């Protein structure tokens, strides 16, 4: 049974606590760097860092922005304003980082600012951007380069990660035993999440109270069906598993940019039209086909190394099931111990799940089945677990 971490409440608001955490980081580390995306969370993170740095005489705040090419025009304008703020020392990177393209199984990755695709770039390079780094190698993902960028340095990287946005993020923070807003990966990079316990309302409140500048993309979001849906409003790269469900926003609100985006990666037009339907991993299969057979047919749509990677993820989930129970994998309803079903595996392979995000939902699926059966997870293990 997954261990439940109870939240502890203190007589201090999240804003004050974030400032306290950041000041502590300035005391402990030689350098503090804000990972800035232009989104609402990194904006709140930057505002807090500026306030602390101003208080202790550490201005300007160092920040890095990884430009992912296909981003909303107001985001570009906002980052430019931040770069011109004398309280911020921002490095603007435009390098060919590897990104997920969930719009196509045949081309499941794309590379922003790929020099070989310059003729179809969504936009021109911004002025005074950084186009190379001694530690960057073509084919690195954002996470890989972010780690390599700051490896073995004396700095801490502040990220505007909040646990409200996903259970996965909550567990990443809650599982730490000490200083649960700081993590130190094996490669010698220290990341910190000083606003991990903030809500979306907290984020927008600090912008309002400080009368601060922000990314006007959110104003455009709020003129669409996304009005008030704070957790849906994201300014991340557009072609991944979750973001592709918002591709229609580009088509509707930024038509000139959209005309370039549909030629930038394979499958973008189809994903924009059908991204929120059964066609894109919402449980669709031909009526005459079993879920197990459908899994195999989807795998065959991938080619080369991509098929190998997807199959590896599939086998990982199946092996986890075998270790937990002697039962066969159910066709439709998730198993009460492993959480697995062939329908779930279909969802996994349809999305590609090359980042391993879908597979993290297995424990949640198992819990849902236990609730339907009226038993606890411990009782499920006794009845359905490995004998």
For each residue, the residues with C-beta under 8 A, 3 or more apart:
1: 376 377 378 381
2: 363 367 377
3:
4:
5: 174 175
6:
7:
8:
9:
10: 17
11:
12: 16 17 20
13: 16 17
14: 17 18 195 197 198 199 202
15: 18 19 48 202 205 206
16: 12 13 19 20
17: 10 12 13 14 20 21 197
18: 14 15 21 22 48 194 195 198
19: 15 16 22 23 48 51 52
20: 12 16 17 23 24
21: 17 18 24 25 181 192 194
22: 18 19 25 26 32 48 49 52 158 194
23: 19 20 26 27 52 55 56
24: 20 21 27 28
25: 21 22 28 29 32 156 158 182 192 194
26: 22 23 29 32 52 53 56 58
27: 23 24
28: 24 25 156
29: 25 26 32 154 155 156 190
30: 154 155
31: 62 153 154 155 156
32: 22 25 26 29 49 53 58 61 62 155 156 158
33: 62 63 64 150 155 156 157 158
34: 42 45 46 49 61 62 63 64 157 158
35: 42 63 64 146 157 158 159 160
36: 42 45 46 63 64 65 79 82 90
37: 41 42 65 66 160 235 236
38: 42 43 65 71 75 78 79 82 215 235
39: 42 43 75 160 215 234 235 236
40: 43 44 200 203 204 207 214 215 218 230 233
41: 37 44 45 160 161 162 195 198 203
42: 34 35 36 37 38 39 45 46 159 160
43: 38 39 40 46 47 160 203 207 212 214 215
44: 40 41 47 48 160 195 198 202 203 206 207
45: 34 36 41 42 48 49 158 159 160 194 195
46: 34 36 42 43 49 50 61 63 82 88
47: 43 44 50 51 206 207 210 212
48: 15 18 19 22 44 45 51 52 194 195 206
49: 22 32 34 45 46 52 53 61 158
50: 46 47 53 54 59 61 87 88
51: 19 47 48 54 55
52: 19 22 23 26 48 49 55 56 58
53: 26 32 49 50 56 57 58 59 60 61 87
54: 50 51 57 59 87
55: 23 51 52
56: 23 26 52 53
57: 53 54
58: 26 32 52 53 61
59: 50 53 54 87
60: 53 86 87 88 89
61: 32 34 46 49 50 53 58 87 88 89
62: 31 32 33 34 89 91 155
63: 33 34 35 36 46 82 88 89 90 91
64: 33 34 35 36 90 91 93 149
65: 36 37 38 79 82 83 90 91 92 93
66: 37 93 95 97 142 145 146
67: 71 76 79 92 93 94 112 113 126 129
68: 71 97 99 112 236 237
69: 94 112 113 121 122 123 264
70: 112 122 237 238 239 257 261 264
71: 38 67 68 75 76 235 237 238
72: 75 76 215 217 220 235 250 254 257
73: 76 77 254 257
74: 77 78 215 216 217 219 220
75: 38 39 71 72 78 79 215 217 235
76: 67 71 72 73 79 80 123 126
77: 73 74 80 81 216
78: 38 74 75 81 82 213 214 215 216 217
79: 36 38 65 67 75 76 82 83 90 92
80: 76 77 83 84 126
81: 77 78 84 85 213
82: 36 38 46 63 65 78 79 85 88 90 213
83: 65 79 80 88 90 92
84: 80 81
85: 81 82 88
86: 60
87: 50 53 54 59 60 61
88: 46 50 60 61 63 82 83 85
89: 60 61 62 63
90: 36 63 64 65 79 82 83
91: 62 63 64 65 130
92: 65 67 79 83 126 128 129 130
93: 64 65 66 67 129 130 131 133
94: 67 69 112 113 125 126 129 130 131
95: 66 112 113 130 131 132 133 136 145
96: 111 112 113 114 115 138
97: 66 68 111 112 113 140 141 142 145
98: 109 110 111 139 140 141 142
99: 68 109 110 111 112 141 142 237 239 240
100: 108 109 237 239 240 241 352 354 355
101: 104 107 108 109 110 239 240 265 266 267
102: 108 239 240 241 244 271 280 351 352
103: 239 244 247 265 266 267 268 270 271
104: 101 107 108 265 266 267
105: 108 298 301 302 306 352
106: 266 301 302 303
107: 101 104 110 265 266 267
108: 100 101 102 104 105 302 306 352 354
109: 98 99 100 101 306 354
110: 98 99 101 107 114 239 264 265
111: 96 97 98 99 114 117 138 139
112: 67 68 69 70 94 95 96 97 99 237
113: 67 69 94 95 96 97 121 125 131
114: 96 110 111 117 118
115: 96 118
116:
117: 111 114 120 121 264
118: 114 115 121
119:
120: 117 260 263 264
121: 69 113 117 118 124 260 264
122: 69 70 257 260 261 264
123: 69 76 257 260
124: 121
125: 94 113 129 131
126: 67 76 80 92 94 129
127:
128: 92
129: 67 92 93 94 125 126
130: 91 92 93 94 95 133
131: 93 94 95 113 125
132: 95 136
133: 93 95 130 136 145 149
134:
135: 145 148 149 151
136: 95 132 133 140 145 148 149
137: 140
138: 96 111
139: 98 111
140: 97 98 136 137 144 145 148
141: 97 98 99 144 145
142: 66 97 98 99 145 146
143: 146 147
144: 140 141 147 148
145: 66 95 97 133 135 136 140 141 142 148 149
146: 35 66 142 143 149 150 157 189
147: 143 144 150 151 185 187 189
148: 135 136 140 144 145 151 187
149: 64 133 135 136 145 146
150: 33 146 147 153 155 157 189
151: 135 147 148 187 188 189
152: 188
153: 31 150 189
154: 29 30 31
155: 29 30 31 32 33 62 150 190
156: 25 28 29 31 32 33 182 190 191 192
157: 33 34 35 146 150 189 190 191 192
158: 22 25 32 33 34 35 45 49 191 192 193 194
159: 35 42 45 191 192 193
160: 35 37 39 41 42 43 44 45 193 195
161: 41 165 169 193 195 196
162: 41 165 169 193 195 196 197 198 199 200 203
163: 166 169 170 173 174 196 197
164: 198 199 200 231
165: 161 162 169 231
166: 163 169 170
167: 170 171 364
168: 171 172 357 360
169: 161 162 163 165 166 172 173 196
170: 163 166 167 173 174
171: 167 168 174 175
172: 168 169 175 183
173: 163 169 170 176 180 181 193 196
174: 5 163 170 171 180
175: 5 171 172
176: 173 179 180 182 183
177: 180
178:
179: 176 182
180: 173 174 176 177 196
181: 21 173 192 193 194 196
182: 25 156 176 179 190 191 192 193
183: 172 176 190 191 192 193
184: 188 189 190 191
185: 147 188 189 191
186:
187: 147 148 151
188: 151 152 184 185
189: 146 147 150 151 153 157 184 185
190: 29 155 156 157 182 183 184
191: 156 157 158 159 182 183 184 185
192: 21 25 156 157 158 159 181 182 183
193: 158 159 160 161 162 173 181 182 183 196
194: 18 21 22 25 45 48 158 181
195: 14 18 41 44 45 48 160 161 162 198 202 203
196: 161 162 163 169 173 180 181 193
197: 14 17 162 163
198: 14 18 41 44 162 164 195 202 203
199: 14 162 164 202 203
200: 40 162 164 203 204 230 231
201: 204 205 230
202: 14 15 44 195 198 199 205 206
203: 40 41 43 44 162 195 198 199 200 206 207
204: 40 200 201 207 208 230
205: 15 201 202 208 209
206: 15 44 47 48 202 203 209 210 212
207: 40 43 44 47 203 204 210 212 214
208: 204 205 211
209: 205 206
210: 47 206 207
211: 208
212: 43 47 206 207
213: 78 81 82
214: 40 43 78 207 218
215: 38 39 40 43 72 74 75 78 218 235
216: 74 77 78 219 220
217: 72 74 75 78 220 221 235
218: 40 214 215 221 222 233
219: 74 216 222 223
220: 72 74 216 217 223 224 249 253
221: 217 218 224 226 227 233 249
222: 218 219 226 227 228 233
223: 219 220 227 253
224: 220 221 227 249 252 253
225: 229
226: 221 222 229 232 233 246 249
227: 221 222 223 224
228: 222
229: 225 226 232 233
230: 40 200 201 204 233
231: 164 165 200
232: 226 229 246
233: 40 218 221 222 226 229 230
234: 39 242 243 246
235: 37 38 39 71 72 75 215 217
236: 37 39 68 240 242 243
237: 68 70 71 99 100 112 240 243
238: 70 71 243 244 246 247 250 261
239: 70 99 100 101 102 103 110 243 244 247 265 268 271
240: 99 100 101 102 236 237 243 244 355
241: 100 102 244 281 351 352 353 355 357 358
242: 234 236 245
243: 234 236 237 238 239 240 246 247
244: 102 103 238 239 240 241 247 271 272 275 280
245: 242 275 276 280
246: 226 232 234 238 243 249 250 275
247: 103 238 239 243 244 250 251 268 271 272 275
248: 251 252 272 273 275 276
249: 220 221 224 226 246 252 253 254
250: 72 238 246 247 253 254 257 258 261 272
251: 247 248 254 255 258 272
252: 224 248 249 255
253: 220 223 224 249 250
254: 72 73 249 250 251 257 258
255: 251 252 258 259
256: 259 260
257: 70 72 73 122 123 250 254 260 261
258: 250 251 254 255 261 262 272
259: 255 256 262 263
260: 120 121 122 123 256 257 263 264
261: 70 122 238 250 257 258 264 265 268
262: 258 259 268 269 272
263: 120 259 260
264: 69 70 110 117 120 121 122 260 261 268
265: 101 103 104 107 110 239 261 268
266: 101 103 104 106 107
267: 101 103 104 107 270 271
268: 103 239 247 261 262 264 265 271 272
269: 262 272 273
270: 103 267 273 274
271: 102 103 239 244 247 267 268 274 275 280
272: 244 247 248 250 251 258 262 268 269 275
273: 248 269 270
274: 270 271 277 279 280
275: 244 245 246 247 248 271 272 280
276: 245 248 280 282
277: 274 280 282 284
278: 282 283 284
279: 274 282 284
280: 102 244 245 271 274 275 276 277 350 351
281: 241 347 350 351
282: 276 277 278 279 347
283: 278 343 346 347
284: 277 278 279
285: 289 291 294 346
286: 289 294
287:
288:
289: 285 286 293 294 297
290: 293 294 331 342
291: 285 294 295 331 332 341 342 343 345 346
292: 295 296 329 331 342
293: 289 290 296 297
294: 285 286 289 290 291 297 298 342 346
295: 291 292 298 299 314 342 345 346 349
296: 292 293 299 300
297: 289 293 294 300 301
298: 105 294 295 301 346 349 350
299: 295 296 302 307 310 311 314 349
300: 296 297 307
301: 105 106 297 298
302: 105 106 108 299 306 307 310 352
303: 106 306 307
304: 307 308
305: 308 309
306: 105 108 109 302 303 309 310 352 354
307: 299 300 302 303 304 310 311
308: 304 305 311 312
309: 305 306 312 313 354
310: 299 302 306 307 313 314 349 352 353 354
311: 299 307 308 314 315
312: 308 309 315 316
313: 309 310 316 317 348 349 353 354 356 359
314: 295 299 310 311 317 318 345 348 349
315: 311 312 318 319
316: 312 313 319 320 359
317: 313 314 320 321 340 345 348 359 362
318: 314 315 321 322 329 340 345
319: 315 316 322 323
320: 316 317 323 324 338 340 362
321: 317 318 324 325 329 335 338 340
322: 318 319 325
323: 319 320 386
324: 320 321 337 338 385 386
325: 321 322 335 337 338 384 385 386
326: 386 387
327: 330 335 337 384
328:
329: 292 318 321 335 338 340 341 342 345
330: 327 333 334 335 340 341 342
331: 290 291 292 341 342 343
332: 291 341 342 343
333: 330 341 369 372
334: 330 338 339 340 341 343 344 362 365 366 368 369
335: 321 325 327 329 330 338 339 340 341 366 369 384
336: 366 369 370 373 375 377 380 383 384
337: 324 325 327 366 377 380 381 384 385
338: 320 321 324 325 329 334 335 362 366
339: 334 335 344 361 362 363 364 365 366 367 369
340: 317 318 320 321 329 330 334 335 344 345 362 365
341: 291 329 330 331 332 333 334 335 344 345 365
342: 290 291 292 294 295 329 330 331 332 345 346
343: 283 291 331 332 334 346 347
344: 334 339 340 341 347 348 361 362 365
345: 291 295 314 317 318 329 340 341 342 348 349
346: 283 285 291 294 295 298 342 343 349 350
347: 281 282 283 343 344 350 351 358
348: 313 314 317 344 345 351 353 358 359
349: 295 298 299 310 313 314 345 346 352 353
350: 280 281 298 346 347
351: 102 241 280 281 347 348 358
352: 100 102 105 108 241 302 306 310 349
353: 241 310 313 348 349 356 357 358 359
354: 100 108 109 306 309 310 313
355: 100 240 241
356: 313 353 359 360
357: 168 241 353 360
358: 241 347 348 351 353 361
359: 313 316 317 348 353 356 362
360: 168 356 357 363
361: 339 344 358 364 365
362: 317 320 334 338 339 340 344 359 365 366
363: 2 339 360 366 367
364: 167 339 361 367 368
365: 334 339 340 341 344 361 362 368 369
366: 334 335 336 337 338 339 362 363 369 370 377 380
367: 2 339 363 364 370 371 377
368: 334 364 365 371 372
369: 333 334 335 336 339 365 366 372 373 380
370: 336 366 367 373 375 376 377 379 380
371: 367 368 374
372: 333 368 369
373: 336 369 370 380
374: 371
375: 336 370 379 380 383
376: 1 370 379 380
377: 1 2 336 337 366 367 370 380 381
378: 1 381 382
379: 370 375 376 382 383
380: 336 337 366 369 370 373 375 376 377 383 384 385
381: 1 337 377 378 384 385
382: 378 379 385
383: 336 375 379 380
384: 325 327 335 336 337 380 381
385: 324 325 337 380 381 382
386: 323 324 325 326
387: 326
